[in-house]
Amino acid sequence: MTDSALPLAAPTRRSRVALYLDLIRFNRPAGWLVLLWPTLVALWVASDGFPGWHLLAVFVLGTILTRPAGCVINDIADRAFDRHVQRTRTRPLTTGELSVGEAALVGLALTALALALVLTTRREAVAWSALGVLVAVVYPYTKRFLPVPQAVLGVAFSFGVRIAFAAVTGDVPPLAWLLLAANMGMVLAYDTEYAMVDRDDDLTIGIKTSAITFGRWDVACVMGCYAACLLLTAGLLAPLALGWPFWPGWLLAAAQLPWHHALIRSRERAGCFTAFSRSHWLGACLFAGVALGFALGGLRSSDRVQAPNSAASSRARRCAASSASMKCSGRRVACMCVMAACVVPPLLVTRWRSTSGVSSLRLASSVAPRKVASARRWDCSVVRPIFVPACTMASRKRNTYAGPEPESAVTASSRLSSSSQRNSPVVPITRSICARSAPLSPARA
């Protein structure tokens, strides 16, 4: 019997709500967080500081809606391949629990809501958004023939940069294209980590990914893309005179690279998946540095009081300076509120798992019990920063070896020896097995 003939029925029947939530990856916020941070960086740079609550709401909500729409498109295109991949064979479309029509309606609804938000901005932003939808539809099919389809994904994931500049200025300047190139390096890095999880299955199916194309240079390419992204971002943002607040955020992002290397250098599925699921913290640190740089970097050029040409009164000058100072303080408070609203919710996301979430993380039967236990906690640790290693985790007792402890074997042996079934022919065999599994006491030793 071939692998394609194996039954793929879900372990238990799930509710319709659970199926739709699993379809849009509701329990995996890392996917939309990696989209959000570069978009917010571009929005802040294009606006020369806080962009205003309207644009902020449009881009935050639009990012949250766009990511699940892309997941639906990807699942529809890859439903014939996902049944052969250990990590994806329990997705709703693969198991047949949801039909293609139902999934398509969900994707269309999410895309329509995202486009409705963009319609409240400039028409240039709407045009770029429509082009971004086309790239997102094409991307899943590039895995059939393109050696590095992650490059197309980088273009799709970087559309937020262009749309942000178009919504603020009505144009996409060279700075926006360079920021897009930097973000493409990060997308290529973390999605190669993701592809390293499924490399064995993709080789069997014939799907092309960067992890397969890079071969034994995969780890070096991932680290090189991360380093290129950080260096290019620093070179582009340094002339903006963001001041000292930007550099601690950049250094915190750079400090995560050795940790990523330690996770993926052995090329184990567990480590590669963890590296991917935590990659959004690099973008979070960069955005924190940019937002703090604009908030604490002093008055912008447009707010500085110009010297009067005529004999203006000192009172008028003081009023102008006070007004500019109040505007700057308001921007600082707004930036702090935005950072808190963007960073705190992912940290407080409760662990929500569908039935497929547990089974899909059993990546291989050869993984040791402790690694399986850590894999079953990935969906919770995805929102835990690497700087808080003491975060409370789920108990390991229910994930580790469930067999009897040595003490339990001794108790069972003594109980059997005193039972009324002592003369049964099965008892001596059971007692001998229990005695071999129990450690020797000091008296018997």
N, C-alpha and C positions, 0 to 999 in steps of 0.2 A: 504493500500500500504506500503510495507516494504521499509527500507532505501536503500536496494540494487537496488530497482526498480526505484529510483528517477533519472531523467535525469541529466547528468553531462556535458552538453554542455557549452563551454566557453562563457562568456558574449559577447565577440566580436571576430571576426576572426583576428588572428594574422598572421604576415608574417612568412615565413620560417626561416628567420634570427632570429627573436624574439623567435621562438620555439626552435631553436638549442641553443641559448644563455640561455634560461630558463632551458633547459635540463642539461647544464653543470654548472648551478648556477653562471653565469658570474657576476651577480649583487650582489653576496654574497661572498666577499673576505675573510670573517672570516674562511671559511672552509679550504682554503689553507694556511692561516697564522698560524693556530694552528699546521699545519704540518711543516711549514718552520722553526720556531724558534728552536725547539729541534734538528732538523737536522743540523742547523747552529752551535748550541752549540757543538754537537758531532764533527762536522767538524773542528771547532777551537781547541777543546781539542785534537783530533787525530793528528792535524798538529802542535801542540804546538804554535799556533798563526795563523796568516793569511795563508790560505791554497793555495793561488794563484788564479789567475783570471779564469783559466780553470776549476778547480774543483768547484769554486764558481758558475760559470755560469751553469755548469752541474746540480748542486743540486738545484739551484733556479728555473731554467726552468723545471727540472724534477719534482719538487714538484708542480709547477703550472699546469703541464700536468697530473700528477697522480691523483690529487684530482677530476677533472671533469670526468676522466675515472672511478673512483670509484663511483661517483654519477650515472653515466649511468648504471653501473652494478647493483647498488642498486635499481634503478628505474625499471629495467627490471625484477628483482627478486620479487619486491614488488608491481608490478602494479595491482595485484588483491586485495591487501589490501589497497592501497592508496586511492581508491575510497570511503572508509568508514571513512577516517580520515579527519577532518575538514581542517587541514593545507595543506594536500597534494592532495586533490581531484581535483585540477585544473592543475596538472602537465601534460605536453604534452602527455606522454604515457598513463596516466590515462584517459584523455579525448578522446584519439584516434586521436589527431591531428598529431602525429608522430607514425609510425609503429615500431614494435620491430626490424625489419630488419634495418631500418634507424638508430635507436639508437645504435644497435650493431655495425654498420659500424663506427659510431662516436667513440664509445668506443675502438674499435680495432685500429683506426687511432691514437688516443691519446696515447694508450699504446705502439704502435710501435714507436712513436716519443720519448717517454720517454726512452724506451729500447735502441733506437739508441744513445741517449745521454750517457747512461751508458756504451755502448760499447767502448767509447773513454777512459775508465778508466781500472782498473785491471779486470781480469777475475773473481776474487773472488767477486767483487762488482756485476758483471753480474749475478753470480749464486744466490746471495742473492736477487737480484731484481726479478728474475724469481720466487723464492719462495714467495716473497711478493705479486706478482700478484695472485698466487694461494690462499693465505690467504684472499686477497680482494674479490675474487670470492666466497669463502666459507662463508664469514661473513654474508651476508643477510639471508642465510638459517638457521643460528644458532638461529635466533629469533623464529623459530618454536618450538625448544625443549630445548634450553639452558636457565637457569634462569637468567644468567647475560651475555648476548651476548656482552655487552660493553667490557668485558675482551678480547674477540677475536678482537674487533675493536682496543683496545689498542695495541695488538700485531701487527696488520696491520699498525696502525699509527706510530709505533715505528721502523718500518723497516728502516727508514731513518738513524737512529742511527747506526745500524749495517752496512748498506751500506757505510756510511761515513767512519767508521774505516777501512772497507775492501778496500775502494778506496785509502786511504792514506797509510795504513800500510800493507795491504794484509792479515790482520788477525782481529779477533774480540776478544780483550782481556777481562778479567773480568770487567774492568772499563766500557767497552761498555755495558755489560749486566746489570750492576748496574744502569747506566744512562737510559737504556731501562726500567728497573723496575720503576724508578722515573717518567719517562714520562707516563708509563701505569697508574700510580696513577692520573696524571692530566687528561688523556683521560677519565678514568672512572668517574672523577668528573664532567667535563664539558658535557660529553655525557649523564650522568644521569640528569643533569639540562635540557638538550634537551629532554630527554624522559619524564620528568615531564610535558612538554607542552602537550604531546599526551596521557597521562596516561588514561584518561577516554575513549578515542577512542580505545586504545590498549586493555583495559579490555573487551570492547564489542566484538572486533575481536578475541581475544584469543592470541595476540602476547605477547611474553615474553620480558620484559625489566628489567633493574636494578631498575628503579623507582617503578615498581610493586613489585619486589622481596624484596626490602628494606622496603617497606611499610611505617609505621610512622617514621622509622629511616632514611628516605631518606636524609633529610637535614643534619643530623649528619654524615652520611656516606660521603656525598659530601664534607663537610668541613674537615673531617678526611683525605680523599684522597688528597685534596689540601695541607693540612699541612704536610702529609707524603712525598709528592713530594718535597716540598720546603726544608724540613729538610734533606732528603736524598741527594738532590742536593747540599746543603751546605756542608754536610759531605764529599761528593765525590770530590768537587772542592776545598775545603779549603787546602788540602795538595799540590795543584799545585802552591801555593804561588802567586796567582794572585794579591795580594796586596789590598789596600783600594778601588780601583775603583769597585771591584766586589760587595762589600757589600751594597753600595747605591742601585744598581740594584736589589739585593736580597730583601732589605728592602722595596723597592717600590712594588715588587711583593707581599710580605707578607702583605703590607698595604691594598691590594685590597680584602683580605679575609673577613673582616667585611662587606664590601660593598656587596660582593656576598651573604653573609648570610642574609643581610637585604632584598635583592631582592627575595630570594627563600623561606624564612621562612613562608610566607603566602601561598605558593604553587599556586599562581595565574599564569596563562599562560603567561601573559605579562611580569611579573617579571622574570620567569624562562627563557623565550626566550631572554630577555635582558642580563641576566647573561651569558648564553651560547655565545651569539654573541660578548660579550666583553671579553671572557676568553682568547683570544689570547694576551691580553696585559700583562698577567703574563709571558708568554714565551718571549715576546718582552723585558720586563725588565730584565729577566735573561740573555738573549743573550747580551743585552747592557752591563751588568756588566762583562760578560765573555770577550767580545771583547775589552772593555776598560781595563780590567785587563791585557790581553796579550799585548795590545798596549802601555800602560803606566807603565807596571811593570818592565821596564828596559830590559837589554840585556838577551837573552836566554843563556843557558849553552853552546850551540854550538857556540855562537858568542863571548864568552869571550876570551880575548887574553891570551894564555898560556905563562907562564914564559919560556924563552928560556934556553936550556941546555948549549948552547955555548955562546960565547961572541958576541951576535948579536948587531948590531948597534942600537942606540936609534932612528935613523931615520926610520928604518924598523919597530920598535915597534909602533912608532907614526902613520905610514901609516896603519898598521894593525888595530890599535884602531880607526882611522878615518874611515876606511872602514866598520868596524863593527857598528860604530855609524850611518853611513849613511844608512846601511841596516835596522837598528832598526827604524830610522826616516821614511824610506820608508814604513815599515810595519805599523807604526802608521797612516800615511796618508792614506794608503790603507784601514785600519780598519775603519777610520772615513768615507771614501767614501762609504764603504759597508753598514755601519749603516745608512747613509743618504739615500742610494738607497733602503734599505729595509723598512725603517720606513716612509719616506716621501710619497711614492706613495699611500699607503693605506689611508693616511690622505687626499689626494687630489682626491680620487675616487669620481666622480660625481654620483649623485643619478640617477640610471638607473633602471626603473621598467617596467616589462612587465605587461600585463593586468592581468595575474594570480597572479602577485606579490601583487597586491592590494587586490584582493578577497581572496587570501589564508591567508592573515593576519587578516581577520575578523574572529577571532578565535571562538567566540561564540556570539550568539545573546543576551546573558545576560550580556555581558561586557558593562560597562557604556560608554556613548559617549566620555568622555575624555580619557578613556583607549583605545577605538577604535582609537581615533586620534593619541595617542602615538604609537599604534601598527602599524599604517600605515606609521610611520616614522622610523621603525626599520631598514629598509635596508639602510637608510642614517646614522643613529646613530651607525651602526655596525662598522664604521671606525672612530668614534670619541672617543678619549681617555677620560677616566674618570677624568683625571686631568684638562680638559678644559671644565668645565660645561657651560661656557658662549658661546659655539659654536653656530653659527647661525643656527636656525632650520627653517623648513618650516612653513608657516603661518597656524594657527589653524582654521582660519575662515571657510575654506572650509571643515574641518573635523568635526566640532561641529554641534550642532542642527541648522538645516536649516529653522526652522519655523519663523514666523514673530515676530519681537520684539514688546514690549508693545507700543512703540512710533508708529510703523507701524500700529498697530491696531487702535490707536486713529486717525491716518491720514485716514485710510480706513473708519472709522466710519463717520468722518466729510465729506469725499468725497461722501459717499453714501447718507448722509442726504441732500446734496445739489444737488444731481443728479436729472435727470428727471424721474428716476425710483422710486421716493419716495413713490408712491402709490402702488407699486408692493407688493403682499402678502409676497414675500421672504425677502424684505428689513427689516421689523421689526425683523425677526428672526436673520438676519445677523448682524444688529446693536446691538441686545441684546448680541449675542455671542462676538462681538468685545468689547462691553462695559464691559463684565465680564472679558475678558482677559487683559484689560488695568488697570493699577494701578490708584487709586483715586488721583486726583489733590488736592493740598492744599485747593482750594476753595470748591470742592465737599466734601472733608473730613470735 
